[in-house]
Amino acid sequence: MIELSPLHSEIKRVIKASGPMPVWRYMELCLMHPEHGYYISRDPLGREGDFTTAPEVSQMFGELLGLWAASVWKASGSPQQFRLIELGPGRGTMMSDALRALRVLPPLYQTISVHMVEINPVLREKQKATLTGLRNITWHESFDDVPEGPSVIFANEYFDVLPIHQMLKRETGWHERVVELDAEENFAYGTAAEPTPGFELLLPPLVRAAPLGAIFEWRPNNEIMAIAKRIREQRGAAVIIDYGHVRSDVGDTFQAIARHSFADPLKTPGLADITAHVDFEALARAADAVGARVHGPITQSEFLRRLGIETRALTLMQKASPDISRDIASGLKRLIEGGRGGMGSLFKVLGLSDASIPVLAGISDEHTGGKPGGA
């Protein structure tokens, strides 16, 4: 018996009253509905939740990102005020590990103010518990509320939950994919009756040449452009880590995850995490358009290896018990290897910086650096 949520009935009522809704609106309601949204009222992380993120796999992930932030601070001229901003910070684990690593650099640690952008009150309380006793930490409902100044921005598994548009290619053009009701009044996929005018003109050549029946997913650029604009104008860098593809292409990646297993996204709205892969080429193109310097994308495996995760693992294992050493080795394997259960190749890393930073540690080609925005 499938558990039905209050949101299931509400979405059905809206469709009956107003007609089929676009996939992006369905996804937005499932995740962000003010009362029944998945990310509004629960802690989805860990063994007892629905999924596990890299910071929960190993402390090494956050530690290396902390040291990465230190390299950005130095490249920015060691400013007297420096902000660490995290978008969608989970339980606060990554920021806690990053700050612990930064304690070895008192000149930086003493200048840092930490800004956590979180809308989920349950996770916000978890973050406060994780970061208890640490100084100068502020929570915000929106990225726009974070004070200005040189910054490092962390966005780990943030973009994959931003609502996507799905477009289906038919003989008449590209039609918006929708969620409608079938004969038994179950949710089902359909398409808008009329194509979206001029949509094909905006597409990369590879997508434009896709066969009939292909699905193309896209997200609005407002989030990435806001990050890129801040970096360009106020100095610093951002690192975006998520699962996705390095080249814009067709494919249906709309999915739900519940209890660490894939589920049908139309079956349990509000009760499962709904995501879609991130188009890193689209992110890079949008950031470049507003003048940020773009670095990467590269795989998470390559990024962490360049930052020295294997050496860090060996150092930790030398001081640990056999059981803990096995946990460290297991965490390392999951973070850097591909294949089933591995995050190393599926996850990609994109860096953004202001024009004064030609190279970002672990991401840029050491010889060419990043591509300047607008170049």
C-alpha positions in Angstrom: 0.0 0.0 0.0 1.5 3.3 -1.1 1.5 6.0 1.6 -0.4 9.1 0.3 0.6 12.5 1.6 -1.6 15.5 2.1 0.3 17.1 -0.8 -0.8 14.3 -3.1 -4.5 15.3 -2.6 -3.6 19.0 -2.9 -1.8 18.6 -6.2 -4.6 16.5 -7.6 -7.1 19.2 -6.6 -5.0 21.8 -8.4 -4.7 19.8 -11.6 -8.5 19.1 -11.6 -9.2 22.8 -11.2 -6.5 24.3 -13.5 -5.3 21.6 -15.8 -2.0 19.8 -16.1 1.0 21.4 -14.3 4.6 21.7 -15.7 7.1 19.3 -14.3 9.0 22.2 -12.8 5.9 23.3 -10.8 5.2 19.7 -9.6 8.9 19.4 -8.4 8.7 22.8 -6.7 5.6 21.8 -4.8 7.0 18.4 -3.8 10.2 20.0 -2.4 9.2 23.5 -1.2 5.5 23.5 -0.4 5.3 25.7 2.7 3.5 23.1 4.8 4.1 19.7 3.1 7.3 20.1 1.1 10.0 17.5 1.5 12.7 20.0 2.4 10.6 22.1 4.7 10.0 19.8 7.7 12.5 16.9 7.9 16.1 15.8 8.1 16.6 13.6 5.0 20.2 12.7 5.6 22.0 9.6 6.9 21.1 6.0 7.4 17.7 6.7 8.9 17.0 9.2 6.1 16.8 8.9 2.4 20.3 9.7 1.1 23.9 10.4 2.3 26.0 13.3 1.0 29.8 13.4 0.8 30.4 15.4 4.0 28.5 12.6 5.9 30.7 9.9 4.2 34.0 11.3 5.5 35.4 14.2 7.5 38.1 14.5 4.8 35.7 16.0 2.3 35.0 19.1 4.5 38.6 19.4 5.7 39.9 19.6 2.2 37.2 22.2 1.2 38.3 24.2 4.2 41.9 24.2 3.0 40.6 25.0 -0.5 38.9 28.1 1.0 42.2 29.1 2.6 43.9 29.0 -0.8 41.2 31.3 -2.2 41.7 33.7 0.7 45.5 33.9 0.0 44.8 34.3 -3.8 42.4 37.2 -2.9 45.2 39.0 -1.1 44.3 37.8 2.4 41.5 40.3 3.1 40.8 41.4 6.7 37.2 40.3 6.4 36.3 37.0 4.7 33.0 35.2 4.5 32.3 31.5 4.2 28.9 30.9 2.7 27.2 27.5 2.4 24.1 27.0 0.3 21.9 24.1 1.6 24.3 23.1 4.4 22.7 19.8 5.5 23.5 19.1 9.1 26.4 21.5 9.2 28.9 18.7 8.9 30.9 20.1 6.0 31.2 23.5 7.5 32.2 22.0 10.9 35.0 20.0 9.3 36.1 22.9 7.1 36.4 25.2 10.1 38.3 22.6 12.1 40.9 22.5 9.3 41.1 26.3 9.2 42.1 26.5 12.8 45.7 25.8 11.7 45.6 29.3 10.0 44.8 31.8 12.8 45.2 34.9 10.6 42.4 33.5 8.4 40.3 31.8 11.1 40.0 35.0 13.1 38.8 37.0 10.1 36.0 34.5 9.0 32.3 35.1 9.3 30.2 32.0 8.5 26.9 32.3 6.7 24.5 29.4 6.4 21.7 29.7 3.8 19.0 27.3 5.0 15.2 27.3 4.7 14.5 24.0 6.6 13.9 24.7 10.3 14.7 21.0 11.3 18.1 21.1 9.5 18.8 24.6 10.9 18.5 23.2 14.4 20.8 20.3 13.5 23.3 22.8 12.1 23.3 24.9 15.2 23.9 21.8 17.3 26.8 20.7 15.1 28.4 24.1 15.1 27.7 24.9 18.8 30.5 26.9 20.4 31.8 28.3 17.2 31.9 32.0 16.7 30.5 34.4 14.2 27.9 32.2 12.5 24.7 33.6 11.0 21.7 31.9 9.3 19.8 33.3 6.3 16.6 32.4 4.5 18.1 33.6 1.2 21.5 34.0 -0.5 20.5 37.6 -1.2 20.5 38.3 2.6 24.2 37.5 3.1 26.2 40.7 3.6 28.6 41.8 0.9 32.3 41.2 1.0 35.0 38.8 -0.3 33.7 35.3 0.0 34.0 31.6 -0.6 30.7 30.0 -1.5 30.1 26.2 -1.1 27.3 24.6 -3.0 27.4 20.9 -2.5 24.4 19.0 -3.8 22.5 22.3 -4.1 21.6 22.6 -7.8 20.2 19.1 -8.3 17.1 20.0 -6.3 16.3 23.2 -8.1 13.2 22.6 -10.2 13.8 21.6 -13.8 11.8 22.2 -17.0 11.5 19.1 -19.1 10.9 19.6 -22.9 9.8 16.8 -25.2 10.8 17.0 -28.9 7.9 16.4 -31.3 7.3 17.0 -35.0 5.7 20.3 -34.1 8.6 21.5 -32.0 9.6 21.3 -28.3 6.7 20.9 -25.9 6.8 21.4 -22.1 6.3 18.1 -20.2 3.5 18.2 -17.7 2.0 16.2 -14.9 -1.6 15.3 -15.5 -4.3 12.8 -14.3 -4.9 9.5 -16.1 -8.2 7.7 -16.4 -7.8 6.3 -12.9 -6.9 9.8 -11.6 -3.3 8.8 -10.9 -0.5 11.2 -11.8 1.0 10.6 -15.3 3.2 12.5 -17.7 1.8 14.4 -20.6 2.9 17.3 -22.8 1.6 20.8 -23.4 -0.7 20.9 -26.5 1.3 23.7 -28.1 5.1 23.9 -28.6 7.1 26.6 -26.8 7.7 29.3 -29.4 11.4 29.9 -30.3 12.7 27.4 -27.8 14.9 25.6 -30.4 16.8 28.8 -31.1 18.2 28.8 -27.5 19.5 25.2 -27.6 23.1 24.0 -28.1 23.6 22.3 -31.5 23.9 18.8 -30.0 20.5 19.2 -28.4 18.9 20.8 -31.4 19.9 17.7 -33.5 18.2 15.3 -31.0 15.7 12.7 -32.4 12.0 13.0 -32.0 10.9 11.8 -28.6 14.0 13.1 -26.9 13.7 14.9 -23.5 15.8 17.9 -22.7 16.0 19.3 -19.1 16.9 22.8 -18.2 16.9 25.1 -15.2 16.6 28.9 -15.0 19.9 30.7 -14.6 19.0 33.0 -11.8 20.7 31.0 -9.0 24.0 30.5 -10.8 24.0 34.1 -12.2 23.5 35.5 -8.7 26.5 33.5 -7.4 28.7 34.5 -10.4 27.7 38.1 -10.1 28.6 38.3 -6.4 31.9 36.6 -7.1 32.7 38.9 -9.9 31.9 42.1 -8.0 33.0 41.3 -4.5 36.0 39.0 -5.0 36.5 35.4 -4.0 35.4 32.1 -5.4 32.6 29.5 -5.5 32.8 25.7 -5.7 29.8 23.8 -7.0 29.8 20.0 -6.5 26.9 17.9 -7.7 26.0 14.9 -9.8 25.5 15.6 -13.5 27.0 15.9 -16.9 29.7 18.1 -18.3 28.0 18.6 -21.7 24.4 19.7 -22.4 22.6 16.8 -23.8 19.1 15.1 -23.9 18.0 12.5 -21.4 15.4 12.0 -18.6 17.1 12.2 -15.2 14.0 13.2 -13.2 14.1 10.9 -10.2 13.0 10.3 -6.6 15.0 8.8 -3.8 13.5 7.3 -0.6 15.3 5.2 2.0 18.4 5.1 -0.2 16.6 3.6 -3.2 15.1 5.0 -6.4 11.4 5.6 -6.4 8.7 6.9 -8.8 8.6 10.7 -8.5 4.9 10.7 -9.3 3.9 8.3 -6.5 4.7 10.0 -3.2 4.9 13.8 -3.6 6.4 15.4 -0.5 7.6 12.1 1.0 10.7 11.5 -1.2 13.6 13.6 -2.4 13.1 14.6 -6.0 16.1 15.6 -8.1 17.6 15.8 -11.6 21.1 15.8 -12.9 23.0 19.1 -13.2 23.9 20.4 -16.6 27.4 21.8 -15.9 27.9 23.2 -19.3 24.8 25.3 -18.8 26.0 26.5 -15.4 29.4 27.4 -16.9 27.9 29.2 -19.8 25.6 31.3 -17.5 28.4 32.2 -15.1 30.6 33.2 -18.0 27.9 35.4 -19.4 27.9 37.6 -16.3 31.7 37.9 -16.2 32.9 35.3 -13.7 36.0 33.3 -14.4 35.1 29.7 -15.0 37.2 26.7 -13.8 36.4 23.2 -14.8 34.2 21.2 -14.6 36.2 18.1 -13.5 35.2 15.0 -11.7 35.0 14.9 -7.9 37.6 12.1 -8.0 40.2 14.3 -9.8 39.4 17.3 -7.6 39.9 15.4 -4.3 43.0 13.6 -5.5 44.5 16.9 -6.5 43.8 18.3 -3.1 45.6 15.4 -1.5 42.8 13.2 -0.1 44.8 10.0 -0.4 47.7 11.4 1.6 45.2 12.8 4.2 43.6 9.3 4.5 46.9 7.6 5.1 47.7 10.2 7.8 44.4 9.6 9.6 44.8 5.8 9.3 48.2 5.8 10.9 46.7 7.2 14.1 43.5 5.1 14.0 42.4 1.8 15.3 41.9 -1.0 12.7 38.1 -0.5 12.7 38.4 3.2 12.2 41.0 2.7 9.5 38.6 0.5 7.6 36.0 3.2 7.9 38.4 5.8 6.5 39.4 3.5 3.6 35.8 2.9 2.9 34.9 6.6 2.9 37.9 7.3 0.6 36.8 4.7 -1.9 33.2 6.0 -2.0 34.4 9.6 -2.5 36.9 9.0 -5.3 35.9 5.8 -7.1 33.3 5.4 -9.8 31.0 2.5 -10.4 28.1 1.3 -8.2 27.9 3.3 -5.0 30.9 5.5 -5.9 30.7 9.2 -6.2 34.0 9.9 -7.9 33.0 10.0 -11.6 29.2 10.8 -11.3 29.9 14.0 -9.3 31.5 17.0 -11.0 33.2 20.1 -9.6 32.8 23.6 -11.1 34.8 26.6 -9.8 34.0 30.3 -10.3 36.3 33.1 -9.3 36.7 36.8 -9.9 39.0 37.9 -12.7 42.0 38.4 -10.4 42.3 34.7 -9.6 43.6 32.8 -12.6 43.9 29.4 -10.9 41.7 27.6 -8.4 43.4 24.9 -6.4 42.4 21.4 -7.5 40.1 22.6 -10.3 42.1 24.7 -12.8 44.6 23.4 -15.3 47.8 24.7 -13.7 49.0 26.0 -17.1 46.0 27.7 -18.5 43.9 28.6 -15.4 40.2 29.3 -15.7 38.4 31.0 -18.6 37.8 34.7 -17.9 34.1 35.6 -18.0 33.1 37.1 -21.4 36.2 35.8 -23.1 
